[in-house]
Amino acid sequence: MKGAFLFAGILLQTLIANAQYNGYSTQDWEDQRRVEAAFLANQNERSFKNHLKRLTLSPHVVGSPANEKVRDYISTVMANAGLEVRQYPYDVYLPKQPGTSSVEIVTPSRTLLNQKEDILPEDPSSQDELLWKGWNAFSGTGDVTAEVVYANYGRKEDFEKLAELGVDLTGKVVIARYGGNFRGFKAKFAEASGASALIIYTDPKDSGFTKGLVYPEGPYYTPSTIQRGSLLTTDFTGDPLTPFEPALPLEGKTKIKRLRPEEAQFHTIPVTPIGYGEAEKILGQMRGQPVPPTWQGGLPFTYRIEGGKELTVRVNVVQKKDFVRATNVVGMLKGSEAPEEWIILGSHYDAWGFGATDPNSGTAMLLSLSETLGALSKSGFQPKRSILIAHWDAEEHGVIGSSEWVEQFRDELALKGVAYMNYDGGVSGKNFGASSAPTLKKLLLEGAKKVNYPYSDQNLYDFWNKNNSQSPPIGNLGGGSDHIAFYMHVGVPSLSGGAGGPNLYHSNYDSFPFYEKYVDPEFKMGPMVEHLAGLMALTLANGTFIPYDVMRYAADLKLHFENATAKVLAIHPDFKGFSKVSEAIPVLKEKGDALTVKMNAVLKNASLSKKKINRINALLIDLEKSFIYNEGMSFGSWYKSLYAASDPFSGYGAWILPALEYEIAIQQTEKLDHWDTIYAAAIESLSKKMEVLILELDSD
């Protein structure tokens, strides 16, 4: 059987187009095709399922003994695969446990609301004694009894609408549904509006009976299903007491200056989540004015903005914060020729519950990938560049583990970081999607052409390209996961890709039984995503030159500035455009095209010394740093990239050209000329770096 599998893998690779890939010499590309065939032959399709089952034996929030067992399992698997494994501990300031909380309708009649998922006979894991009730990390502590106001999704525009309607939120309990923005911004906007407490629930219109059958009959939220999650909302990412610095262990030799807790950017109002079955008991008794049509949810009555004086609700939360040990686990397959050039793949491993889809489908895939790469290495296929596989801790509390690691290795990453690929919850369904920096988009598209989609006779590229467009859609990287520090703080080109579908996000039902029944009963998507991830990692690792698509910069920037111009014109019709940028982009296109032609010509005809190859690759790694602006963004100086940032008003959204997006969001145009100059300088810097590369390629 093994021989047949090997033959099938080699045959598949033989059928792939013979065109030489950018960045590869003819010989290196022939070698790469053999490596890719061997990779496929060494994949164990049972490995993903076995790892996922093991990783989800217990709920494992950061700092818990169960999470330490997951950490040690990850370390053991990667070490057994032959990777050099190292653990990176940090002492971060957060609530390890939910403390105590309650939600109670006080008048017109007392009703204590349920804050934990129901036990389901069909899912024995739902009665695990380690499961906690619903909670939001970084809630304030408080005991509030007050009238109720419904705030739709709790977005910035929703609170602005309430103000426009003359609704006074002072001292009120706000109830808002999940969706539309990061939950921490719901708390931030509620507190800023004068509210004294916040309740968050998932409405059935967004996930519940209006979508289809609920769990265990279907994949949607039950009335008792609760979305947990962090509320941490700072103007930087990572440990709340150590902005810009790694939260190294308190007892370590290196002492890190920490903010005092009272100096940190914490919410003060109590916040807690409930299921829509309990939310219905509040919303169904509200008697104020009807909501705007777009605010209507899926419960069987007209939603109201105000509850009235007769309806009062008590929210009581006591939540303590302290230092908690979070530990990243990083395995390295050291490169044979350029070990100081790093390709990094990552996912976090801490979870709010069992975490079958989020995050541990990604964790299990990366463990399987570790084993496949390890087998390749043992059989003699050593990558030229180092491949690092990272498992981050404390992501669920605010993307903390990866941010601390990036801050610890900031200078090294600026020189060594070839790419970061994120797989948080990377195998969560049977659909596929991806977001990417410009230079890695071709890598994604070409890799997808070589991977079979398991539930059709198509390759992944064709399945992904369902609309028969010129190419499949690739999104822009936003917030909410571990690519943030790599891409937006240091400038390492990044991508995020994987399989998705209906899930029971951040709930106690995100379990192995749920995954096995509804996410992927055949367990074929894990090996598929592993195949793609492995191909992309190996393509980056083995190119003579780092195979960035340098031509994509100009095309994407042109589109992004056209979009930004249209947005500015909507608020400032007399805007004349970004004249300096408009002059800089055509030059960048010329240089990008010329550099690509020159690299291909040199690779085809020249004999290159190792020293020259190293110089070229160091210059290629430096390209993305043209967008690193040391002063940082106006909404937070930790965010250094002029190219991409998290939307500071939603948390999850992607802001491309974030300095401009911020001015547009606050409807200010006075600084647009300033930013035109800054962006033009960044683009000119990128063009000059490409020109230097061309000269270097021409030199002896």
C-alpha positions in Angstrom: 0.0 0.0 0.0 2.8 2.3 0.9 4.4 1.7 -2.5 1.2 2.4 -4.3 0.8 5.6 -2.4 4.4 6.7 -3.3 3.8 5.9 -7.0 0.5 7.9 -6.9 2.2 10.9 -5.3 5.0 10.8 -7.9 2.6 10.5 -10.7 0.5 13.4 -9.5 3.6 15.6 -9.4 4.6 14.5 -12.9 1.3 15.7 -14.2 1.9 19.2 -12.7 3.0 21.9 -15.2 6.7 21.8 -15.8 7.1 25.6 -15.7 10.0 26.9 -13.6 8.8 28.7 -10.5 9.8 32.3 -9.7 13.0 32.3 -7.5 14.2 28.9 -8.6 17.0 27.8 -10.8 16.2 25.0 -13.2 18.0 22.4 -11.0 16.5 23.7 -7.8 13.0 23.5 -9.3 13.6 19.9 -10.4 14.8 19.1 -6.9 11.7 20.8 -5.4 9.3 18.8 -7.5 10.9 15.6 -6.1 10.6 17.0 -2.6 6.9 17.7 -3.1 6.3 14.2 -4.4 8.1 12.8 -1.4 6.1 15.1 1.0 2.8 13.7 -0.4 4.0 10.1 -0.1 5.0 10.6 3.5 1.7 12.1 4.7 -0.2 10.0 7.2 -3.9 10.7 6.6 -4.8 9.2 10.0 -2.5 11.5 11.9 -4.7 14.6 12.0 -7.7 12.8 13.5 -5.5 11.1 16.2 -3.9 14.4 17.2 -7.2 16.3 17.3 -8.8 13.6 19.5 -5.9 13.8 21.9 -5.7 17.6 22.0 -9.5 17.9 22.9 -9.6 15.4 25.8 -10.2 18.3 28.2 -11.1 22.0 28.3 -7.8 23.8 28.4 -7.8 27.5 29.0 -4.4 29.3 29.4 -2.8 28.7 32.8 -4.8 25.5 33.6 -3.2 22.1 34.3 -5.0 20.7 31.3 -3.4 23.3 29.0 0.0 22.4 30.4 -0.7 18.8 29.3 -1.5 20.0 25.8 1.7 22.0 25.8 3.7 18.9 26.8 2.0 16.7 24.2 2.8 19.2 21.5 6.5 19.3 22.6 6.7 15.5 22.6 5.2 15.1 19.2 7.4 17.6 17.5 10.5 16.3 19.3 9.7 12.7 18.2 9.3 14.0 14.7 12.9 15.2 14.8 12.4 18.9 15.3 14.5 21.0 17.7 11.9 22.0 20.3 12.0 24.9 22.6 9.5 26.4 25.1 9.2 30.1 25.6 7.6 31.1 28.9 6.0 34.5 29.7 4.3 35.8 32.8 1.3 37.7 31.5 -1.4 39.6 33.5 -4.9 38.2 32.9 -7.8 36.4 34.6 -7.0 32.7 34.5 -10.4 31.9 35.9 -13.9 33.4 35.4 -14.4 34.3 39.1 -18.1 34.6 39.9 -20.9 36.1 37.8 -24.7 36.1 37.7 -27.5 37.6 35.6 -30.9 38.0 37.2 -34.2 39.6 36.2 -35.2 41.5 39.3 -38.5 43.1 38.3 -41.3 42.5 37.4 -40.5 39.0 38.8 -37.2 37.5 39.9 -35.6 35.0 37.5 -32.0 33.8 37.8 -30.7 33.2 34.3 -28.7 30.2 33.2 -25.0 30.8 32.2 -23.9 27.4 31.2 -24.7 25.1 28.3 -27.2 22.3 28.8 -25.9 18.7 29.2 -26.6 16.7 26.0 -26.9 12.9 26.1 -25.7 12.9 22.5 -22.4 14.6 23.5 -21.0 13.1 26.7 -18.3 15.8 26.8 -20.9 18.4 27.6 -21.0 17.1 31.2 -17.2 17.4 31.7 -16.6 18.7 35.2 -13.9 21.1 34.0 -16.3 23.1 31.8 -17.0 26.6 33.1 -20.0 28.7 32.6 -20.0 31.6 30.2 -17.6 34.4 30.9 -15.7 37.3 29.3 -12.1 37.7 30.3 -11.1 41.2 31.4 -14.6 42.1 32.5 -14.7 44.8 35.2 -15.9 43.8 38.7 -19.3 45.2 39.7 -22.8 44.6 40.9 -25.4 46.6 39.0 -29.2 46.6 39.0 -30.8 48.8 36.3 -33.1 49.3 33.4 -32.2 47.7 30.1 -31.3 49.1 26.6 -30.8 47.0 23.5 -27.9 48.1 21.4 -28.1 45.8 18.4 -24.5 44.6 17.7 -22.9 47.2 20.0 -20.9 48.7 17.2 -19.7 52.3 17.1 -22.5 53.2 14.7 -25.1 51.4 16.9 -24.3 53.6 19.9 -24.3 56.6 17.6 -27.8 55.7 16.5 -28.9 55.4 20.1 -27.6 58.9 20.8 -29.3 60.2 17.7 -32.6 58.7 18.9 -32.1 60.4 22.3 -31.7 57.2 24.3 -29.9 57.9 27.6 -27.6 55.0 28.5 -26.4 56.5 31.8 -26.4 53.8 34.5 -28.3 51.4 32.2 -27.6 47.7 31.5 -26.9 47.3 27.8 -27.8 44.0 26.0 -26.1 43.5 22.6 -25.8 40.6 20.3 -22.5 39.1 19.1 -21.3 40.0 15.6 -20.2 43.1 13.7 -17.1 43.8 15.8 -14.8 42.4 18.5 -16.7 42.0 21.8 -14.2 44.2 23.6 -15.3 47.2 21.6 -18.9 46.5 22.6 -17.7 46.9 26.2 -15.6 49.9 25.3 -18.5 51.7 23.5 -21.0 50.8 26.2 -18.8 52.1 29.0 -18.0 55.3 27.0 -21.7 55.9 26.6 -22.3 55.8 30.3 -23.7 52.3 30.7 -23.1 50.5 33.9 -23.1 46.9 32.7 -23.2 44.9 29.5 -24.7 41.5 28.6 -23.8 39.8 25.3 -25.6 37.0 23.5 -25.6 35.3 20.1 -28.9 36.0 18.4 -30.6 33.0 16.5 -30.7 35.2 13.4 -26.9 35.0 13.4 -26.5 31.4 14.6 -29.5 29.4 15.8 -32.8 27.9 14.8 -33.4 30.5 12.0 -30.3 29.1 10.2 -31.2 25.4 10.6 -31.2 22.6 13.1 -29.4 23.3 16.3 -26.9 21.0 18.1 -27.0 18.0 18.4 -29.5 17.7 15.5 -27.5 20.3 13.5 -24.5 22.6 13.6 -26.1 25.8 14.9 -26.3 27.4 18.4 -28.8 26.0 20.8 -30.7 28.4 23.2 -28.1 27.6 25.9 -25.0 27.9 23.7 -22.7 30.7 24.9 -19.8 32.4 23.2 -17.0 33.1 25.6 -14.1 35.4 24.8 -11.7 38.1 25.9 -12.6 41.8 26.1 -9.1 43.1 26.1 -9.1 46.3 24.1 -5.8 48.2 24.1 -4.1 50.4 21.5 -1.5 47.7 21.1 -1.6 43.8 21.0 -0.2 41.5 23.6 0.2 41.4 27.4 -1.6 44.5 28.8 1.3 45.4 31.2 4.2 45.2 28.7 3.5 47.1 25.5 6.5 46.9 23.1 8.4 44.6 25.5 8.1 40.8 26.0 6.5 39.7 29.3 9.5 37.6 30.3 9.2 35.5 33.5 9.2 37.6 36.7 11.9 35.5 38.3 14.2 35.6 35.2 17.5 37.4 34.9 16.1 40.0 32.4 13.8 42.4 34.2 11.1 43.9 32.1 9.4 47.2 33.1 5.7 46.6 33.6 2.9 49.0 33.9 1.0 49.0 37.2 -2.4 47.4 36.7 -4.2 50.7 37.4 -2.3 52.2 34.4 -3.5 49.5 32.0 -6.3 49.9 29.6 -9.0 47.8 31.3 -12.7 48.0 31.2 -14.4 48.8 34.5 -18.0 47.8 33.9 -19.1 44.2 34.5 -19.7 42.2 31.3 -20.9 38.6 30.9 -22.4 36.5 28.0 -25.6 34.4 28.0 -27.4 32.2 25.5 -30.3 33.4 23.4 -32.7 31.3 25.4 -31.9 33.4 28.4 -31.7 36.7 26.4 -35.2 36.0 25.2 -36.4 36.3 28.8 -35.1 39.9 28.9 -35.8 41.0 25.4 -39.4 39.5 25.4 -40.3 41.8 28.3 -39.1 45.0 26.9 -41.8 47.6 26.2 -40.0 50.6 24.7 -39.9 51.9 21.1 -39.5 49.3 18.3 -36.0 49.0 16.9 -34.9 50.1 13.4 -35.7 47.3 10.9 -32.0 46.3 10.5 -31.8 45.8 14.3 -34.5 43.1 14.4 -33.1 39.7 15.5 -34.5 36.2 15.1 -36.5 35.8 18.3 -40.3 35.6 17.7 -41.3 39.1 18.7 -40.6 42.7 17.8 -37.4 43.9 19.4 -37.5 47.1 21.5 -34.8 49.6 22.3 -35.8 50.2 25.9 -37.1 47.9 28.5 -38.9 50.5 30.5 -38.9 51.2 34.2 -40.8 48.0 35.1 -38.0 45.8 33.8 -34.8 45.8 35.8 -31.9 43.4 35.5 -29.0 42.7 37.9 -25.5 41.9 36.5 -22.9 40.8 39.2 -19.4 40.0 38.2 -16.3 39.5 40.4 -13.2 38.8 38.3 -9.6 39.0 39.6 -6.5 39.3 37.5 -3.0 38.1 38.3 0.2 36.9 36.6 -0.3 33.7 34.7 2.4 31.6 33.0 1.8 31.3 29.3 4.2 29.1 27.3 4.8 29.1 23.5 6.2 25.9 22.0 8.3 26.3 18.8 9.9 23.4 16.8 12.5 24.1 14.2 13.6 22.0 11.2 17.0 23.7 10.6 17.9 24.7 7.1 20.9 23.1 5.4 22.1 26.2 3.5 20.4 29.3 5.0 19.4 28.3 8.6 19.1 32.0 9.6 16.2 32.5 7.2 13.0 31.5 8.9 9.6 30.3 7.4 7.2 30.2 10.4 3.9 28.4 10.6 1.7 28.9 13.6 -1.5 28.3 15.5 -2.4 28.8 19.1 -3.4 25.9 21.4 -5.2 27.4 24.4 -9.0 27.2 24.2 -12.1 28.4 26.0 -13.4 24.8 26.2 -12.3 21.8 24.2 -11.5 23.9 21.2 -12.0 21.2 18.5 -12.4 23.7 15.7 -10.9 26.8 17.3 -8.0 26.4 17.6 -7.0 22.8 17.7 -8.0 21.8 14.2 -5.0 24.1 13.3 -2.9 22.6 16.1 -3.6 19.0 15.0 -2.8 19.9 11.3 0.6 21.5 12.3 1.5 18.4 14.4 0.8 16.2 11.4 2.9 18.6 9.3 5.7 18.3 11.8 5.7 14.5 11.4 5.6 14.7 7.6 8.5 17.2 7.5 10.4 15.2 10.1 10.0 12.0 8.0 11.2 14.0 4.9 14.3 15.2 6.8 15.1 11.7 8.0 15.0 10.4 4.5 17.4 13.0 3.3 15.2 15.9 2.1 16.5 18.8 4.2 15.1 22.3 3.5 17.5 25.0 2.6 15.9 27.5 4.9 14.7 26.8 8.4 11.0 25.9 8.9 9.6 26.8 12.3 6.3 25.4 13.6 4.9 27.5 16.5 2.2 26.8 18.9 1.1 29.9 20.7 -0.4 30.2 24.2 -2.8 32.9 25.6 -4.1 33.8 22.1 -7.7 33.7 23.4 -7.1 36.3 26.0 -5.8 38.9 23.5 -3.3 37.4 21.0 -0.7 37.5 23.7 1.7 34.5 23.3 2.7 35.3 19.7 2.9 39.0 20.4 5.3 38.5 23.3 7.5 36.2 21.1 7.6 38.7 18.3 8.5 41.4 20.8 11.3 39.2 22.2 12.7 38.4 18.7 11.8 41.7 17.0 15.3 42.5 15.7 16.0 38.9 14.6 12.6 38.7 12.8 13.4 41.9 10.9 16.4 40.1 9.4 15.4 36.5 9.3 11.6 36.4 8.9 10.8 35.2 5.4 7.1 34.7 6.0 4.5 33.9 8.7 1.6 31.5 7.9 -1.3 31.4 10.4 -3.6 28.4 10.9 -5.8 29.3 13.8 -8.8 27.0 13.5 -7.4 26.1 10.1 -9.5 23.0 9.5 -13.0 24.0 10.6 -15.1 22.9 7.7 -15.2 22.0 4.1 -15.0 25.5 2.5 -11.7 27.2 1.8 -10.6 30.8 2.1 -7.4 32.8 2.6 -6.0 36.3 3.2 -2.5 37.3 2.4 0.2 39.9 2.0 0.8 40.8 -1.7 4.1 38.9 -2.1 2.6 35.6 -0.9 -0.6 35.5 -3.0 1.0 33.7 -5.9 2.4 31.1 -3.4 -1.2 30.4 -2.3 -2.6 30.2 -5.8 0.1 28.0 -7.2 0.0 25.7 -4.2 -3.8 25.3 -4.4 -3.3 24.0 -8.0 -1.3 21.1 -6.8 -3.6 20.0 -4.0 -6.7 17.7 -4.6 -9.9 18.8 -3.0 -11.1 15.6 -1.3 -14.8 15.9 -1.9 -14.8 16.4 -5.6 -12.7 15.6 -8.7 -11.3 19.2 -8.6 -8.1 20.5 -7.4 -8.3 23.0 -4.5 -7.7 26.0 -6.8 -10.8 25.2 -8.9 -12.9 24.4 -5.9 -11.9 27.6 -4.3 -12.6 29.6 -7.5 -16.3 28.7 -7.4 -17.3 31.9 -9.3 -15.0 31.1 -12.2 -13.2 34.4 -11.8 -9.8 35.2 -13.1 -8.5 33.7 -9.9 -9.9 32.7 -6.5 -10.6 35.6 -4.0 -7.8 36.3 -1.6 -8.7 38.6 1.3 -6.8 41.2 3.3 -5.4 40.3 6.7 -7.3 41.9 9.6 -7.2 41.4 13.4 -8.1 38.7 15.8 -5.2 36.2 15.5 -1.5 35.5 15.7 -0.4 37.1 12.4 -0.9 40.6 13.9 2.5 41.2 15.5 4.5 39.6 12.6 2.8 41.6 9.9 1.6 44.8 11.5 4.4 45.4 14.1 7.5 44.0 12.4 6.7 43.7 8.7 7.0 40.0 8.0 4.9 39.0 5.0 2.0 36.9 6.3 -0.9 34.9 5.2 -3.8 33.1 6.9 -5.7 30.3 5.1 -7.7 27.2 5.8 -11.0 25.4 5.8 -14.2 26.8 7.4 -17.8 26.1 7.9 -20.6 26.3 10.6 -19.1 26.0 14.1 -20.1 26.4 17.7 -17.6 29.2 18.3 -16.0 29.6 21.8 -18.7 27.4 23.3 -18.6 24.3 25.4 -20.0 22.3 22.5 -16.9 22.9 20.3 -15.9 19.3 21.0 -14.6 16.3 19.2 -18.1 14.8 19.0 -19.3 18.0 17.3 -16.3 17.9 14.9 -16.8 14.3 14.1 -20.5 14.7 13.3 -20.7 18.1 11.6 -17.3 19.6 10.7 -15.7 16.8 8.7 -16.9 13.3 9.5 -14.5 11.8 7.0 -11.5 13.7 8.4 -10.1 14.5 4.9 -9.8 18.3 5.2 -6.9 18.1 7.7 -4.6 16.2 5.3 -5.7 18.6 2.5 -4.8 21.7 4.5 -1.5 20.0 5.6 -0.6 19.3 2.0 -1.1 22.9 1.0 0.7 24.3 4.1 3.6 21.9 3.5 3.9 22.8 -0.2 3.9 26.5 0.6 6.5 26.1 3.4 8.8 24.0 1.2 8.4 26.3 -1.8 9.6 29.2 0.4 12.3 27.1 2.0 13.9 25.7 -1.1 14.0 28.5 -3.7 17.4 29.7 -4.8 16.0 33.2 -4.2 13.1 33.7 -1.8 10.1 33.3 -4.2 8.2 36.4 -3.4 5.9 37.8 -6.1 7.4 41.3 -6.2 5.2 42.4 -9.1 2.1 42.2 -7.0 3.0 45.2 -4.8 2.2 47.8 -7.5 -1.0 46.1 -8.7 -2.4 45.8 -5.2 -1.3 49.3 -4.1 -3.0 50.8 -7.2 -6.3 49.2 -6.3 -6.1 50.1 -2.6 -5.4 53.8 -3.4 -8.2 53.9 -5.8 -10.5 52.5 -3.1 -9.1 55.0 -0.6 -9.7 57.9 -3.0 -13.3 56.9 -3.5 -13.9 56.9 0.2 -12.3 60.3 0.7 -14.4 61.8 -2.2 -17.5 60.6 -0.4 -16.7 62.9 2.5 -14.6 65.5 0.7 -15.8 66.0 -2.9 -13.1 68.5 -3.8 -10.3 66.0 -3.0 -7.7 66.1 -5.7 -6.2 62.7 -5.1 -3.0 61.3 -3.8 -0.7 62.9 -6.3 2.7 61.8 -4.9 1.6 58.2 -4.6 0.1 58.3 -8.1 3.6 59.2 -9.4 5.3 56.6 -7.3 3.2 53.5 -8.1 4.1 53.4 -11.9 7.8 53.5 -11.0 7.3 50.7 -8.5 5.5 48.6 -11.2 8.4 49.2 -13.6 11.0 48.2 -11.0 8.9 45.1 -9.9 8.6 43.9 -13.4 12.3 44.5 -14.2 13.4 42.8 -11.0 11.3 39.7 -11.8 12.7 39.5 -15.3 16.3 40.0 -14.0 16.0 37.3 -11.3 14.6 34.8 -13.8 17.3 35.6 -16.3 20.1 35.3 -13.7 18.7 32.0 -12.4 18.5 30.6 -15.9 21.9 31.6 -17.1 24.2 32.5 -14.2 26.3 30.5 -11.8 25.7 32.0 -8.4 27.9 31.9 -5.3 26.4 31.2 -1.9 27.5 34.6 -0.8 25.7 36.3 -3.6 22.5 34.3 -3.0 22.6 35.2 0.7 23.0 38.9 -0.2 20.0 38.8 -2.6 17.8 37.1 -0.1 18.7 39.5 2.7 17.6 42.3 0.4 14.4 40.5 -0.5 13.5 40.0 3.2 14.0 43.8 3.6 11.4 44.7 1.0 8.4 44.6 3.2 10.1 46.8 5.8 9.6 49.8 3.5 6.1 49.9 5.0 7.3 50.0 8.6 6.8 53.5 9.9 8.6 54.0 13.1 6.2 56.6 14.5 3.4 54.2 14.1 -0.3 54.8 13.4 -2.3 57.6 14.9 -4.6 55.1 16.7 -1.7 53.2 18.3 2.0 53.5 17.8 2.5 49.8 18.3 1.0 49.3 14.8 3.9 50.1 12.6 2.8 49.0 9.1 1.6 51.5 6.7 0.2 48.7 4.6 -2.1 46.8 7.0 -3.6 47.0 10.5 -6.5 45.8 12.6 -9.5 48.1 12.4 -9.3 50.0 15.7 -13.1 50.5 15.8 -14.1 46.8 15.2 -11.0 44.8 16.2 -11.5 42.1 13.6 -11.7 44.0 10.3 -8.8 44.6 8.0 -7.6 48.1 7.4 -5.5 48.4 4.3 -3.5 51.7 4.2 -4.5 52.1 7.8 -3.2 55.7 8.2 -5.6 56.8 5.6 -8.5 54.6 6.8 -8.2 56.2 10.2 -8.6 59.7 8.8 -11.5 58.6 6.7 -13.2 56.9 9.7 -13.0 60.1 11.8 -13.9 62.1 8.7 -10.9 64.3 8.8 -9.0 65.3 5.6 -6.5 67.8 6.9 -3.7 65.2 7.2 -4.2 63.5 3.8 -1.4 65.5 2.1 0.9 64.5 4.9 0.1 60.9 4.5 0.4 61.2 0.7 4.0 62.2 1.3 4.6 59.4 3.8 3.1 56.7 1.6 4.9 58.0 -1.5 8.2 57.8 0.5 7.5 54.2 1.5 6.7 53.3 -2.1 9.8 55.1 -3.4 11.9 53.2 -0.7 10.5 49.9 -2.0 11.4 50.9 -5.6 14.9 51.9 -4.6 15.4 48.5 -2.8 14.3 46.8 -6.0 16.7 48.9 -8.0 19.5 47.9 -5.6 18.5 44.2 -6.1 18.7 44.6 -9.9 22.2 46.1 -9.5 23.3 43.3 -7.2 22.0 40.7 -9.7 24.1 42.4 -12.4 27.2 42.5 -10.4 30.0 39.9 -10.4 
